[in-house]
Structure formats: structure tokens, C-alpha cells
Amino acid sequence: MYKLLIVDDEKIVIEGLKSATNWKDHHIEIVGSALDGEEALKEIMNKKPDIVLVDIRMPKLNGLDLIQETKALNLDAVFIIISGYSKFDYAKRAIQLEAIDYLVKPIEVEEIVHSIKNAILKLEKIKNEKQATERMNEYQMALEEKRVLDYILGQRFVVPEKDQKLQSFSFLNIGLRGVDWDDSNATEKIQASLECLKSLLENRKIQNFVYTIDSEIVIMISNAGSELGNDLVQDLVSLLFHEMNIRPMVGVSNIYVTISGIKKAYSEAKEALKNGIFSNQLITYYKELETFNHSFGNRIIEKIDTFFNGKGPDLLSNMNLFMDQVFLDCQKSSLPPEKTKYVCFKIVNHFLEYIESEYEINKSGGERYLVYQELNQLQSFEEIRVWLEQFIGQSTANLNENHVSYNEKLIIDLKSFINANYKEPIVLDDLGKLFHKNPAYLCSLFSKAVGSTIFEYITKVRLNNAKKMLRTSNLKVSEICKQVGYENQKYFNQVFKKHIGTTPGLYRSQHILK
């Protein structure tokens, strides 16, 4: 049903229009009436009618001015003008104000019904256009959110020239202590809280992108201007506490002015949050960590970063020697327990990130909280050293006993693929796409692990299967050649003789099972 408001300074006209037809037959509900323009404007604001039948000459506010005032309020009502005057100026202004029709009294019922039908068509058109615009805006927003997420995760190259509107941005990474992200009830509460966060930022006209990544709420705030301060962060924390009944912890990055700094900003917020969890601090700004690291002595921190960034194959086996060197540096620098504890935190943090990426083990937020809490309770230099050695030792032993590294699994999967598809052409670029690796890197990884190149391994698999078929079947050599992935029999014979030392025919005569 569409809502209709009737406005005229003569009550008899209003009553006549109300009884002119059975309005329900035309999907119309009369929601009210008014005798002057000001009263009509109040009715429009309160009752939000879809269609307004309005006279032009009325006390306080005439019909044309009423239309203009309504448009200024961005209300979607459409107007049909009824008047005892046919002056051209009135009609001209009515057209400018996009009135549906201009009916001159006395009015026939058929005229009113016809105008109402036109008004309904106009409303449907407005509704459809609005829905199409909303869908387009949602689609554009989804594309933009996906692009920004790809930037954050390093899955798309940043092109600063195309994202000039994303300026003066910062990241907030938020941790929720004790939340089980795998629990459906908890994730529903988190999603509801995210909507509240977005509303708060949008109400302040702050461009934002909100995600959940690795059991953290990640907010990118762009073009916030003076709003990008501690008050805003405190408001976000208070909102989350109210919605989740959990004390959130926040890591805040530095502010960057171009999109090329997006990955660095995200890493800073992530690092700040981890430090906040470790030190049990509600809000941690990365700029404070930079100041601390500078006063602390960058040499030891840089040594830790360099060791783990290398991610060499012998990283785990070199851990004990590396830790001995770091603790020796701490002793030589006469670091107090609190700063030694921070060094230990840096090692633990890097170590956890290493095993998560290398062995595809995802430590939940809750597990990290417990590890950091345990470390934070230590007091003396010796307690810290012994705890770290035990933690690394137990974790390494568990990995060696129960887990295959990511690269080891990759080699196993690659070999399995070759063994299952050796009959088909295998192209290195296709393998790179299939396993989401650079082809040259994939070759290097395979060679180090297996002791032969990928193509040498493919050849070995094909020839082993060819030998088996030569021994156990009556298939022609030309048929075996095709079944093991070779299109050209002459080339197959050359490869076979090079690796086996004889031709396929001679091999069959010497090894055929009788």
C-alpha cells in the first residue's frame, strides 16, 4: 500500500477527495490531511507519505513552496498539484519542481485516479533506481575493500597513482583476549561489533576498511584528519568493551600519507598489538616502540630480525647457538631483566611467526596470550634464559616429532602430482600457477630437497613406468611411448637409451616376464 496525504485549505475539498473513490482498490492508504502548508510539512516529516495531493494557494506556506521545502529535506514523496488556477507561471514552476501532474478544479475522479497511477509508476522508478544505485555502491565498496585487503596481504601490487584518495591513513589491530574465533556465537558477536565500529566511524565521516585477519580485528582509517588521535582510539575501545564485554587491546601504526606504505603500516599495528599483549597494555602505539628500541639499542633487535628474516633451512638447528649469542650480548650490555624480557619476547614472537608460516600451524590468539603472560611473570635474567631455552626446545622437539614443514609438504604434493599426471604434458609455468609459487623458486626448492631437477624427476617417473609396461604388457613401443607422456617415438627412444643404456626393444627382450 502507498501512503497518501491530502492538503487543501478547504475541508470540504479534503472530504470530497477522501470519498472520491475506494482508494484501497488502487493500493492507496490515506494517512492524513492538512489545511495549510506548515501543518502539511509537519505531517510529511512525521508520516512520510509516498504521494501528496496538494493545493497551490494555502495559508502560511503555499503548495509550490511546500514541495520545495520537502525536497530540501531529501524526502521521497511525489506531488500531484490540485488548483483552481490555470496560470502558466504556476504550471511552469510545478514542472520545475517535478510534480507528477497539475490538475485544475473541478477535477474528475478519473483524472485523479490516472494521476495516482502515474505517481505510483514514478515511485516504483525511484525505488528501482535507488536499489540499483545501492547495489552499484555496494559492489564498488566490495571491490575497494577487496583491493585494500589484497594490498594488506601482499597479494596485489600497490599503484599509488590509482589510490590517491587513500591518504593520511593508519592501522589499528585489535586483539580480544579469551575469544574463541572458531565458536559461532562468538563470531556472530564479533560481526555485530564490526558493524557498530563501522557506524561510529562513518558517523564521524571517517573513511574506513574493517577486516578480521588472523584472529584480530584490523581497521584501516583513512583521511581522518584531526580525528586520528587517542580520543578516537579510546572511543573504539569503549564501544568494543560495551558490545563484547571483553577488554580489547589495540596496536596503532604510524600515519602514512601514500598507499605505498600500507603493508608497513599493517605490520606496525600488528607488532604494536603483540607488544601490548606482552606488556598487558591497553593501547600501544608503534611510535612508542620505535622510541624504546632506539633507547634500548637497535643492534640486538636488528640481530634478531636479521636471523629470522633469513629463514634458512637450518634455522631451528641454529636456534640454541643464536640464543646463546643474544644472551651474551644482553649480559655485555648489562641489560636489566625488563629489557632482557623484551628481547626474549622478540625472539618468541619471531619464532611463533616462523613455525606458523613454515609448518602451517596457526596459534590461536588465546595460546599467544598465555605464552606472553607466562613470559611476563619472570623476574631474573636466569629465569628468562632458562624459560626461553625450554620453550624453544620443547616446541622444536614437538615439530620434529609431529609436523612436516610447509616446504616439505609442498615437495610431497609436487611429487604426487607428477606421479599422477606424468602421462600429460607438464609445463613449469603451469606448476608454478598450480602451487602458487614462482617457477624458478619451485625448481630451486625441488632440487635442494630431492637432489634432481623437476624435469629429471619427471623423466625418471616416465621411464620407470615405461620399463614396467615393457616388462609386463604386449603393447607396442609406440603405444607405450604415448602412455608415458612422449608424443615423438624417436625422442622417446633417445631418452630411454640415454638413461637406461639400451633401446626400449632390447630392454623388453631382456626383461620381459614369461
N, C-alpha and C positions, 0 to 999 in steps of 0.2 A: 504493500500500500504506500502511496505517495502522500505526503502531508501538505495540506493546502491552508493558507492564511488569507482571509478576505479583509481588505482595507478600504473603507469608504466613509465619508463624513455624514452620510445619511443612513440611519439604522434600517429604514425600510428597504433600501437597496441591498444591504447586507443580508437581511432576512429573505429577500427575494432570490438572491443568488444561492443561499443555503438550500432553498426548497426548489430550485430550478430543475433539478434532475436527481436521480438516485446516484449519488457520487460513488458509492461502493461498486456500482456496475462498471465504473471507469477506473477502478483501483485507486480511488481518492478517499482520504480521510480528512475532514475539516478539523483542524486542531485549534482554531481560534479566529478572532476578528478584532479589528481596531477602528476607532472613529477619527483618529488623527495620526500624523506621521511619526511623532515622538513615541506615542503608545505602540505603534506598529513596529518601530525599531526595537523596542524592548521585547516585544513578542517574538520577533525574528531571532534575537540573541538568545532568548530563553528556550523557545520551542523548536528552533532550527527547521522551519518548513522547507519543503522542496520547491513549492510553487507559491507565488504570491499574486493574487488578483488585487490590483491597486488603482485607486482613482488618482487623477493628477492634482486637482485643486482641493487641498485639505488644510485645516488649521495647523499651525506650529511647524510643520515640515511637509512640503508638497511631495507628490508621488515620485517625481523625477529625482529630487534631492534624496529621497529615501533610498532609491535604487543606488545612487552614488555612495551614500553612507554605508550601505550593506556591502558593496563591492570593496570599500576601503577596509572592511573587517575580514575580507577573504572568506566570506560565507558563500556556499554553493547554490543558494536559492536562485531560481529563474523567475522572471516577472512577466505578467500579462497586464497591460495597461487598459483600464476602462475609463472613458471620459465622455463628458457631454460636449466636448470641444474638438473640433477637427482642424485646429490651427496647424499650419505647416511647421512652425518652429517647434511645437510640442512633438510632433511626429518625428522630425529630424533628430531632436535630442534623444528621443526614445530609441531610435535606431542606433545612435552613437553609444547608448548605454546597453545595447544588445538585448533589448526587450524582445520577448517572443512574438508579441502581437500588440496592435493598437486598435482596440475596439471602441467604436463610438456609440454611445447610448442613443436611443434604446437598442438593446442587444438581444438577438435571437438566441435561444438555447443552443441551437445547432452551431452557432458561431463560437460560443463559449466552449462547447464540447470539442470542437475542432481545434481550438487554440490549446486546450488542455492536452489533447493528444500530441500536438506539436511540442508542447513543453515536456511531456514525458519522453519523447524521442530525443530532445535536447539533453535531458538529464541522463538518459542512457548513453548518449555520445560522450558527455562529460565524464561519466563513470568509467567507460571503456578507455578513454584517453588517459584518465588518471591511473587506472590499473596498468595500462601499457607503459606509462612513464615510470611507475613504481617498479615494475618488472625490469625495465631497462636500467633504472638506477641500482636496483639490487644486483643485476648482472654485472654492471660496471664496477660496483663495490666489491663483488666477489672476485672479479678479475684482479682488481687492485690489491685486495687482501692476499690473493694467491701470489701475485708478483712480489709483494713485500716479503711474504713468508719464504719464497724461493731465494730472495736476496739474503735473508737472515741465515738460512740453512746452507748457503753457498751453492744452490742448485741453478742459479742463473747469473750471468754476468751483469754487473751494475753499469748502467749507461746514465751518467749524471745529467746529460743534456735532456733526456726524456722524463726525468723526475725532478724538475726544478722546483715544483710546488712542495716537495717534501724537504723542508728546510728547518733548521734550528730544532733538531729532534733529539730525544733522549730515550733510553730504555729503562723500564722498571721490571725487574724479575722478582716475583713474589712466591715465597715458599709457605706452605701450610703444614705446620708441624702436626703429625699424628693422623693426617688424612690418608685413607686408603683409596688411591686413584682407580683401583680395579673394582671398587664397590659401586654398584649402580645408583644407590641412594646418594652416596657422596658426590658422584659426578653430576647428578641432577642438581644438587645444591650449588655445586661449582658453576654449572652453566647458568643458573638463575643469578648467581652473584656476578658473573661476567656481564650479563645484560644490565645489571644495576651500575656496574663500573662504566660501561659504555654510555648509559644515560647521564650519569654525573658529568662525564667529560663533554658529551655533546651539548648538554645544557649550558656549559661554560664556553661553548663554541671552540672547543679544542679538538683538532683532528687527531684521531687515534686508531690504532690497529691492535686488537686484543686476541691473543692466542693462548693455547696450552701446549707447552713443549717440554718434554722430559719431566713430567710431574711438577711443572712450575707454571704459574700464570705469567705471561710475558706481554707487557704493554709497551707499544711504541707510541710516544706522544710527539706530535709534530706541530710546528707553528704555534706553540703555546704562549710565546712571548713572556710577559711578566708572570703568568700563571705557573710557569715551570719552576716552582720553588717548593720549599719544605711544607708550606701550608697545604698545597695540593696533595703531596705525598701523604701527609697526615690524614687528610680527608678520605683518601682512598683506603688507607689502613683502617680507619674508623668504620667505614662502610663495610669492608670485608669482615671485620670483627662482629659487627651487628648482624650481618647476613649468615655467617658461618659459625659464629660463637667460638672462633679459634683466633688466637693471637698470630697474625701473619708477620712474616719477616720480609724485608724489602731490600733489594740491591739496586742502586741507581747509578747509571753510567754518566760519563761526562756528556756535555751537549756538543753535537756536531752540526755543522752548517750545510754540508752537502751529503747526498745519499751514498757517496763512495765510502763513507765511514760507518755504514750500517752494521757490517759484521763485527767490526771492532767495538762499536757501542754495545751490541748484544753480548759480546764476550766480557766486556767490562761489568755490565749489570749482573751477569751470571757469576763472575768472580767475586763481586761485592756481596752478593747474596750468600755465597758459600762462606765467606769470611764472617758475615753477620751471624750465620747459623753457628759457626765455630765459637765466636765470642759472645753468643747469646744477646746480640744487639738488634733492636727492632728495625732500625733503618741504617743502612751502610752506604755511604757514597764512595764511588771509586776514587774520586779525587783525594779523599782522606787516606786511602790505601797507598796512593802514589806518594803522598807526603810521608807516610810511615815508612814505606820501602826506601825512600831517599835517606831518611834519618837512620834507618836500620842498617843500611849498607847494601847497595844493589849487587855487589859481587857475588854473595852467597845465593841470592834469589836468581840471578842470571845463570849461575852454575846449575841450579835445579831445573830451571826452564830449558836450558840447552840439553841437559841429559835426557829429559823426557820428550822433547820435541824431535830428537833424533830417531826415536822409536826403532832402534836397531833390533836385529833378531836375537841378540844376546842381552837385551835389557834386563830381563828377570834374573839371569845368572850373574849379572854385574851389580845387582842391587846392593848386596852386602858391602862390597868394596866401596861403592858410591856413598852409602850411608856413613861408613867409617870416615871417609874424606870430609863429608859435610859436618859431622860432629866434631872432627878435629878442627875445622875452620871455626866452628862456634866456640870451641874452647880457646883457640888462639885469639879470637876477637873478644873474649871474656863476656859473651852474651849472657844476660840474666835468664832465668827459667822462662819468663813470659815470652821473651823474644825467641828463645830456643823452641818453645812450644809452637810459635808461629812458623818456624822453619819446618817443624815436624808436620804441621797442618798442610803446608805447601807440598811436601812430599806425598802425604796421604792423598791429597786432592788429585795430584797428577797421576798417582798410582791407580786410583779408582777409575779415573777417566781412561787410562791406558787399557785396563782389563775390560772396561765396558766396550771400548771400540774394537779391541783386538780379539776378544773372546765372545763378543755379543752377549755380555752379561749385564743386565740392567739393574743396578742397585736402586731400590726404591728410596723415595725421599726419607721414609722412616728409618731405614737402615743407616743412611748417611747421618741423620740427626744423632743416632745412638753412638756412632763412631766418633763424631765430633764432640759429643757430650763426654764420652769416656776420656778422650784426649784432654779435654779442657779441665778435668778434675785433677790431673797430675801436677805435682809440685816441684820436684827436684829435677836437675839435669839428668841424673842417672835413671830416675823413673821414666822420664820421657824417652831416653835412648833405648832402654830395655823394652818398653811398650811398643815402640816403633819396630824394633827388630822382630819381636814376637808377632806383631800384626802382619808385617810383610812376609815373614817366614811361613806362618800358618796359611795365609792367602795363596802364596806361591805353591805350597805343597798341595793345597786343595785344587788349584788349577791344573797342576801336573797330573793329579790323580783322576780328575773327573771331567776335564774340559779339553776340547780341541780348539785351537785358536782360529780366528776368522780366516786367516790366510791358509791355514792347513785345511780347513773345511772347503775353502774356495778351490784348492788343488784337487781335493777328493771329488767335488762336484764337477770340475772340469774334466777329470779323467773319466768319470761316469758318463758324462755327455758324449765324449769321444767314443767310448766303448759301445754306446747305444746308437750312435749316428755315423760310424765310420764308413758306411755304405754310401752316404751322401757327400756331396762336395762340402768341405769345411773351410770357410774363409776367416782369416784372422780378425778382420774388421767386424764380422758378424759375431764372433766370440766375444769381442770387446763390448758390443752392444748388449749381448745376452747376459753377460756377467757384470755389466755397468763398470767396466774398467778400461783405462787406456790400453790399446792393443800392445804397445811396446812394453808398458809396465807389466801386463799379463804375461808376456813372453819371458821377461826377466824373472818374475816371481816363479814361474813354472820351471825354468832352467835351474834356478837355485835349489828348488825343493826336490826335483825329480832327477836332475843330472843330465837331462837331454832337453832339446828344444821341443816345442809343441808339435812341429811338423815331423820331427824324428819319432816322437811318441805315436803320432797318427800312422806313420809308415809302419812302425813296429806292430801296432794293433792290426792293421790291414794284412800284413804279411803273415802274422800268426794265424789269422782266420783263413787266409788263402792256403797255407800249409795244411791246416786241419781239413779243409774241403778237398784238397788234392789227395789226402790220405784216405778219406772216408766216403767219397762220393764218386759217381761216374760222370759228373758234369764236365763239359768241355772246358779247356783252359780259357777260352774266350768268354764263356758264361761266368766262370769264377772271377775273372778279371773285373767284370761289371759289378758282380755281387759284393766285391770288397772295395768298391769306390773308384775304380780306374776305367775311364772311357776308352783309352787307347791301349790295345793289347801289346803293341811293340814297346811302349813306355813301361807297361807293367812288367814285361819280360826283363827289361834293362834294370829296373828297380829290384826285382826279385833276385836276379843274378848278382847284383852288386852287394846285397845284404846277406843272401843265403849261400852264395858261392856256386850256384848251379842254376840251370833253367828250370821253369815250372814242370816241363815234361820229364826231364831226367829225375827231378825230385820225386815226382809221382811214381816213376818206375822203380825207384829205390826204396820208397817208404809206403807204398800202397798196402792197405790191410787186406789180406786174402782170407 
